[in-house]
Amino acid sequence: MNLNINDIEEKGYLDVSVNPSLDLFHEIEKLKKEKNAVILAHYYQDADIQDIADYIGDSLGLSQQAAKTNADIIVFAGVQFMAETAKILSPQKKVLLPDLKAGCSLADSCPGDEFKKFKEAHPDHLVISYVNCSAEIKALTDIVCTSSNALQIIESLPKEQKIIFAPDKNLGAYLIKKTGRDMVLWNGSCMVHEIFSLEKITQLKNKHPKAQLLAHPECEASLLQMADYIGSTTGILNYSIKSACKEFIVATEAGIIHQMQKSSPEKTFIPAPPNNTCACNDCPHMKLNTLEKLYNCLKYELPAIEMDAALIEQAKKPIIRMLEISEKLGL
């Protein structure tokens, strides 16, 4: 069979037709054993991909899990910055991404050359970057954080320490409100978390008065003010499991609802509506990955994440510093 390797550059994935009669779940399981591979799936992936994955979670947790395994190959069903993070933490392993064009609107909103100039304009500031950024931004960062540990990391620093927070302005504004710190924010955002309609969510709350609104801190401040719980994807999932409430409106990417429903089948989960008629609470980048692309990716071990060794080394430093602070704080 001729491999259309040139299509990877143009299309982002290996364009090889898959026999429709194949049981892809069975074939992927077989390939995993043959190649000593693991599949990591973010909560925002399609249900089929989540169900075939060895590990499901948020971006950093998945990369940490991958670093602990004895697998030779990591297939990261997520977006590019997540696969980069896995490669940074496991440079000796082959890291595959089913579709290289699975990017991230938040990561893309912070170009490395522009951020470098922004950082140089604030030379006395320490840079804290949300993990949802490119390896290039991580390499310009002092401490990486996640949406679940950002608050504690910021509060662990001296109050007089000046801080640049990047790339998400909404998460940054939420952290300013929670910590009282006067941080300089990069003007980036996630297209999914900015598209939710406050008016439509208010109407939903009126129709479902007992429903709790669960929101990711990447959402805009006006929505966060309405929320009953604000947290990371993992935090939102765990809250829905532990809560006595039976109905939830979920203001983050709708892929998380698959795990919420599996964990609490007796509860009702309603995706927060966007401010238009399209399914914009689905991340178009996350949804570029499909079961067929995942199968081809694992079978032919393409596309693979390639990174310069110096970039890996520099981008790893702020991640390690975050892990050290988190361990010290008992997070």
C-alpha positions as CSV (number, residue, x, y, z in Angstrom):
1,M,0.0,0.0,0.0
2,N,1.3,3.5,-0.9
3,L,1.5,5.8,2.1
4,N,0.4,9.3,1.3
5,I,3.1,10.8,3.6
6,N,3.1,14.1,1.7
7,D,-0.5,14.6,2.8
8,I,0.6,15.0,6.4
9,E,2.0,18.4,5.6
10,E,-1.1,19.4,3.6
11,K,-3.9,17.7,5.5
12,G,-2.3,17.2,8.9
13,Y,-2.9,13.4,9.0
14,L,-1.9,10.2,7.2
15,D,-4.4,9.9,4.4
16,V,-4.8,6.1,4.1
17,S,-8.2,4.6,3.5
18,V,-9.5,2.3,6.3
19,N,-11.5,-0.8,5.4
20,P,-15.0,0.0,6.7
21,S,-15.6,-3.6,7.8
22,L,-12.7,-3.4,10.3
23,D,-13.5,-3.5,14.0
24,L,-11.4,-0.5,14.8
25,F,-11.6,-1.1,18.6
26,H,-10.3,-4.6,18.2
27,E,-7.6,-3.5,15.7
28,I,-6.4,-0.7,17.8
29,E,-6.2,-2.9,20.9
30,K,-4.1,-5.4,18.9
31,L,-1.7,-2.7,17.6
32,K,-1.3,-1.3,21.1
33,K,0.0,-4.7,22.3
34,E,2.2,-5.2,19.3
35,K,3.9,-1.8,19.6
36,N,3.8,-1.4,23.4
37,A,1.8,1.8,23.0
38,V,-0.6,3.7,25.1
39,I,-3.4,6.0,24.1
40,L,-4.1,9.2,26.0
41,A,-7.4,11.0,25.4
42,H,-8.4,14.4,26.6
43,Y,-11.9,14.8,28.1
44,Y,-12.9,16.8,25.0
45,Q,-12.4,14.0,22.5
46,D,-15.3,12.1,20.9
47,A,-16.8,9.3,23.0
48,D,-15.3,6.5,20.9
49,I,-11.8,7.8,21.4
50,Q,-12.4,8.2,25.1
51,D,-13.6,4.7,25.3
52,I,-10.6,3.2,23.5
53,A,-8.1,5.2,25.6
54,D,-5.9,3.8,28.3
55,Y,-6.0,7.1,30.2
56,I,-8.5,9.9,30.1
57,G,-7.9,13.2,31.7
58,D,-6.8,16.8,31.3
59,S,-3.7,17.8,29.4
60,L,-0.9,17.9,32.1
61,G,-2.3,14.9,34.0
62,L,-2.2,12.8,30.8
63,S,1.4,13.8,30.1
64,Q,2.5,13.0,33.6
65,Q,0.7,9.6,33.3
66,A,2.5,8.9,30.0
67,A,5.9,9.7,31.6
68,K,5.2,7.0,34.2
69,T,4.4,4.2,31.8
70,N,6.8,1.7,30.2
71,A,5.3,2.3,26.8
72,D,7.5,3.0,23.8
73,I,4.8,4.9,21.9
74,I,2.4,7.5,23.1
75,V,-0.6,8.3,21.0
76,F,-2.1,11.6,22.3
77,A,-5.7,12.1,21.2
78,G,-5.8,15.8,22.0
79,V,-4.3,18.9,20.5
80,Q,-0.8,19.9,19.5
81,F,0.4,21.6,22.7
82,M,-0.7,18.6,24.7
83,A,1.3,16.2,22.5
84,E,4.3,18.6,22.8
85,T,4.0,18.5,26.6
86,A,4.1,14.7,26.5
87,K,7.2,14.9,24.3
88,I,8.8,17.4,26.7
89,L,8.2,15.1,29.7
90,S,9.1,11.9,27.7
91,P,11.6,12.9,25.1
92,Q,12.9,9.3,24.7
93,K,9.4,8.1,23.6
94,K,7.7,8.4,20.2
95,V,4.8,10.7,20.6
96,L,2.1,10.6,17.9
97,L,-0.8,13.0,17.2
98,P,-3.6,11.6,15.0
99,D,-4.0,15.0,13.3
100,L,-1.2,17.6,13.4
101,K,-3.7,20.3,12.6
102,A,-5.5,19.7,15.9
103,G,-4.4,23.1,17.3
104,C,-5.8,25.3,20.0
105,S,-7.3,28.7,19.6
106,L,-5.9,29.7,23.1
107,A,-2.4,28.6,22.3
108,D,-2.6,30.2,18.8
109,S,-3.6,33.5,20.4
110,C,-0.1,33.8,21.9
111,P,2.6,33.8,19.2
112,G,6.1,33.2,20.5
113,D,7.8,36.2,18.8
114,E,5.1,38.7,20.1
115,F,5.1,37.2,23.6
116,K,8.9,37.5,23.7
117,K,8.6,41.3,23.1
118,F,5.8,41.5,25.6
119,K,8.0,39.8,28.2
120,E,11.0,42.1,27.4
121,A,8.7,45.1,28.0
122,H,8.2,43.9,31.6
123,P,11.7,42.8,32.6
124,D,11.0,42.8,36.4
125,H,8.0,40.4,36.0
126,L,8.0,36.7,36.6
127,V,6.1,34.8,33.9
128,I,3.4,32.3,34.8
129,S,1.9,30.5,31.8
130,Y,-1.1,28.3,31.7
131,V,-0.2,24.9,30.4
132,N,-2.5,25.5,27.4
133,C,0.3,27.1,25.4
134,S,2.9,26.2,22.9
135,A,6.4,24.8,23.8
136,E,7.8,28.1,22.6
137,I,5.8,30.0,25.2
138,K,6.7,27.4,27.9
139,A,10.4,28.1,27.0
140,L,9.8,31.8,27.8
141,T,8.1,31.0,31.1
142,D,9.3,30.8,34.7
143,I,6.4,28.6,36.1
144,V,3.7,26.7,34.2
145,C,0.4,26.2,35.9
146,T,-2.9,24.4,35.4
147,S,-6.4,25.7,36.0
148,S,-6.5,23.6,39.2
149,N,-3.2,24.7,40.8
150,A,-2.8,28.3,39.4
151,L,-4.4,29.9,42.5
152,Q,-2.1,28.1,44.9
153,I,1.0,28.7,42.8
154,I,0.3,32.5,42.6
155,E,-0.4,32.7,46.3
156,S,2.8,30.9,47.1
157,L,4.9,33.7,45.7
158,P,5.8,36.9,47.6
159,K,3.1,39.6,47.3
160,E,5.7,42.1,46.0
161,Q,6.6,39.8,43.1
162,K,5.3,41.3,39.8
163,I,3.7,38.7,37.5
164,I,2.9,38.3,33.8
165,F,0.1,35.8,33.4
166,A,-0.4,34.2,29.9
167,P,-2.1,33.3,27.7
168,D,-5.7,33.3,28.9
169,K,-7.1,36.7,29.9
170,N,-10.3,35.2,31.4
171,L,-8.4,32.7,33.6
172,G,-6.0,35.6,34.5
173,A,-8.9,37.9,35.4
174,Y,-10.5,35.2,37.6
175,L,-7.1,34.7,39.4
176,I,-6.7,38.4,40.0
177,K,-10.1,38.5,41.6
178,K,-9.4,35.4,43.8
179,T,-5.8,36.5,44.8
180,G,-6.0,40.3,44.8
181,R,-2.8,40.4,42.8
182,D,-2.2,43.0,40.2
183,M,-1.0,40.8,37.3
184,V,-0.2,41.9,33.8
185,L,-2.3,39.8,31.4
186,W,-1.7,38.6,27.9
187,N,-4.8,39.2,25.8
188,G,-5.5,35.5,24.8
189,S,-8.7,33.4,25.0
190,C,-10.3,30.1,24.1
191,M,-12.9,30.3,21.3
192,V,-15.1,27.6,22.9
193,H,-15.2,29.2,26.4
194,E,-15.9,32.7,25.1
195,I,-18.8,31.6,22.9
196,F,-21.3,30.7,25.7
197,S,-24.5,32.8,25.7
198,L,-25.3,34.4,29.1
199,E,-28.9,35.0,27.9
200,K,-29.5,31.4,26.8
201,I,-27.9,30.0,30.0
202,T,-30.2,32.3,32.1
203,Q,-33.1,30.9,30.2
204,L,-31.9,27.4,30.9
205,K,-31.6,28.1,34.6
206,N,-35.2,29.4,34.6
207,K,-36.3,26.1,32.9
208,H,-34.2,24.0,35.2
209,P,-34.3,25.9,38.6
210,K,-32.6,23.0,40.5
211,A,-29.7,22.7,38.0
212,Q,-26.3,23.9,39.0
213,L,-24.1,25.8,36.6
214,L,-20.6,24.3,36.4
215,A,-18.0,26.5,34.6
216,H,-14.4,26.4,33.5
217,P,-12.4,29.5,34.6
218,E,-11.6,30.1,30.9
219,C,-15.2,31.4,30.6
220,E,-15.9,35.1,30.7
221,A,-16.4,36.9,34.1
222,S,-20.1,37.5,33.6
223,L,-20.7,33.8,33.2
224,L,-18.4,32.9,36.1
225,Q,-20.5,35.2,38.4
226,M,-23.5,32.9,37.7
227,A,-21.7,29.7,38.3
228,D,-22.3,27.4,41.3
229,Y,-18.9,25.8,40.8
230,I,-15.8,27.0,38.9
231,G,-13.0,24.5,38.2
232,S,-10.8,22.6,35.8
233,T,-12.2,19.8,33.6
234,T,-11.2,17.2,36.2
235,G,-12.6,19.4,39.0
236,I,-15.9,19.8,37.1
237,L,-16.2,16.0,36.7
238,N,-15.3,15.3,40.3
239,Y,-17.8,17.9,41.6
240,S,-20.6,16.4,39.5
241,I,-19.9,13.0,41.0
242,K,-19.8,14.1,44.6
243,S,-22.6,16.6,44.4
244,A,-26.1,15.6,45.6
245,C,-27.6,17.8,42.8
246,K,-29.2,15.8,40.0
247,E,-29.1,18.4,37.2
248,F,-26.2,20.3,35.8
249,I,-25.6,22.9,33.1
250,V,-22.0,22.4,31.9
251,A,-20.1,25.5,30.6
252,T,-17.0,23.9,29.1
253,E,-16.4,21.8,26.0
254,A,-19.2,19.3,25.6
255,G,-16.9,16.2,25.4
256,I,-16.6,16.1,29.2
257,I,-20.2,15.2,29.4
258,H,-19.5,11.6,28.2
259,Q,-17.4,10.9,31.3
260,M,-19.9,12.8,33.6
261,Q,-22.7,10.7,32.3
262,K,-20.7,7.4,32.6
263,S,-19.8,8.3,36.2
264,S,-23.3,9.5,37.2
265,P,-25.9,7.8,34.9
266,E,-28.7,8.9,37.1
267,K,-28.0,12.6,36.7
268,T,-28.8,15.0,33.9
269,F,-26.1,17.0,32.1
270,I,-27.0,19.9,29.8
271,P,-24.4,21.5,27.6
272,A,-24.3,25.3,28.0
273,P,-25.6,26.8,24.7
274,P,-23.4,29.0,22.5
275,N,-24.5,32.5,21.3
276,N,-25.2,31.2,17.8
277,T,-26.8,28.2,16.1
278,C,-23.7,26.1,15.5
279,A,-22.3,23.5,17.9
280,C,-19.6,25.9,19.1
281,N,-19.4,24.3,22.5
282,D,-17.6,21.6,20.6
283,C,-13.9,22.4,20.0
284,P,-13.3,22.1,16.2
285,H,-9.6,21.3,16.8
286,M,-10.3,18.5,19.3
287,K,-12.8,17.0,17.0
288,L,-10.3,16.7,14.1
289,N,-9.1,13.5,15.7
290,T,-11.2,10.5,14.7
291,L,-11.0,6.8,15.4
292,E,-9.8,6.2,11.8
293,K,-7.0,8.7,12.1
294,L,-6.0,7.2,15.4
295,Y,-5.9,3.7,13.9
296,N,-3.7,4.9,11.0
297,C,-1.5,6.9,13.3
298,L,-0.8,3.9,15.4
299,K,-0.4,1.5,12.5
300,Y,2.1,3.6,10.6
301,E,3.5,5.6,13.6
302,L,2.8,8.9,11.8
303,P,2.4,11.8,12.3
304,A,5.1,12.1,15.1
305,I,5.9,15.1,17.2
306,E,9.4,16.3,16.5
307,M,11.0,18.9,18.7
308,D,14.5,20.4,19.0
309,A,16.4,19.1,22.1
310,A,17.2,22.6,23.3
311,L,13.6,23.6,23.1
312,I,12.6,20.5,25.1
313,E,15.1,21.3,27.8
314,Q,14.1,24.9,28.1
315,A,10.3,24.2,28.0
316,K,10.7,21.5,30.6
317,K,12.1,23.8,33.3
318,P,8.9,25.7,34.1
319,I,6.9,22.5,34.2
320,I,9.4,20.9,36.7
321,R,9.2,24.1,38.8
322,M,5.4,23.8,38.9
323,L,5.6,20.2,39.9
324,E,8.1,21.1,42.7
325,I,5.9,23.9,44.0
326,S,2.8,21.6,43.8
327,E,4.7,18.9,45.8
328,K,5.8,21.4,48.4
329,L,2.2,22.7,48.8
330,G,0.8,19.2,48.9
331,L,-1.3,19.6,45.8
